[in-house]
Amino acid sequence: MWKADTLVDHIKFDHGYTAKSPAIVNLSSTAANASSNGNGPSESAGNDLPSVMTCANYLKLPPYSTKEIMSNKLLYAINEGQGSFDLS
């Protein structure tokens, strides 16, 4: 598994985000605590999902109100997006 501080050390911040931004703290904590057992989030994954621009190594992360919502949406996007390649 990953350590939160190791993840943050490898992120290039932009658009006003820093290592101490709540979204980044929640993201690194969620990624560090993610289970590899494949369990997805509950059905209440909500509205906007995170997305990525893989060609630019860019994560588009909406400003979720809680760590739990972020975790659910990240896991939902990861699990449901496997095998999908969509242009946005």
N, C-alpha and C positions, 0 to 999 in steps of 0.2 A: 504494500500500500504506500501511498504518497504521504509526505508530511506537509502540512499547510505552509510552513515557512519556506520549504524547498520549492513548492509550486509558485509562491509569490516571487521568489528570486528569479524565476524564469518567465515572468510576465512583463511585457512592454506595455506600460499604461499610456492611455490616450483619452481624449474627450473629457478631461477633468477628473478621471479616476486616478487614485493613488493606492499604495499598498494598504493604507488605513481607511479607504472608503468602505462603508458598510457593505456594499455589493461585493467587493473583493474579499473582505473578511469572510462573508457568508459563502462565497464561491469556494475559496480555498478550504474552508472548514468542511463544506459539503463534499468536495472532491476527496479530501483526506479521509473522511468518514464513510465514503461510499462503499457499499458492499459489492463484492463481485459475484454474488449468488443470483443475480438476474431479477431480483424482486423489483417490480415497478412501483410507481406511486399509486395512490388511490385514484378513482375516477374523477375526482374534483381537481384535475390538473389546471383548470382555469383558462384564461384568455390567451395572451401572447406567450409564445414559447421562445426560448433562446434559439439562435441560429448561428451559423458559422460561414465564413468565407475562407474555405480551406486553402485557396491559392495565395491568400495573404496572411494565413495563420491568425485570423481575426474572429473573435467571439463577440457576437452581438447579444448583449445581456440586458433585458429590460430591467428597470429599477423596481424589483419586487419589494413588497412591504415587509415580508418576514423571511427568515432563513428557511422555514418549513415550506413556504410557497416556492422559493427558489429551488430547493432540493427536489420537490415533487415535479416541477416543470423540467428541470435538467434531466432527471431520470426518465421522465416520459419522453422527452425529445430523443434521448440516447436509445431507449428501447424501441420506440416506434419508428425511428429514423434509420435503423439498420437496413442496409440494402437499398436505400433510397438516395437518389441524386436529383435534386430539384434546383432549378435556377430561380433566384429571387432578386 
